[in-house]
Amino acid sequence: MIGLDTNVLVRHIMQDDPVQSAAASRLLGSLTAVDQGFVPLVALVELNWVLSSGYDLDRGQVVQAFEALLSARELVIEGAETVWKALRLFARSRADFADCLVERSAAAAGCVQTMTFDRGAAKDCGMSLVA
């Protein structure tokens, strides 16, 4: 298994650089269900930020990109079940993906609530405000 950095995923998804995109696609195309690529959680958080802020992809486009990654048998996504839950919450709310992932990760760890000062996170993804 090999680890995949955010920039490799971006180049593969966006196909925006002739040299790097081709190399990223060759690399991902060489992966198999036996020789997989590993995508860390932090790479997903960065990927969301880059796709939405840097490339102006809308929420639906980001969700599609993440669903493709999560569905690829050649990839191992760190905490995939939790990421799926966070992605579903992100898709149906106005919350940031990172907030959804924080809340769902805490729930997966057995936390009864996730505390925040972020009113949006409390409203949109189920966190609780610190009083």
Secondary structure by P-SEA (a helix, b strand, c coil): cccccaaaaaaaaacccaaaaaaaaaaaaaccccbbbbbcaaaaaaaaaaaaccccccaaaaaaaaaaaaacccccccaaaaaaaaaaaaaaccccaaaaaaaaaaaaacccccccccaaaaacccccccc
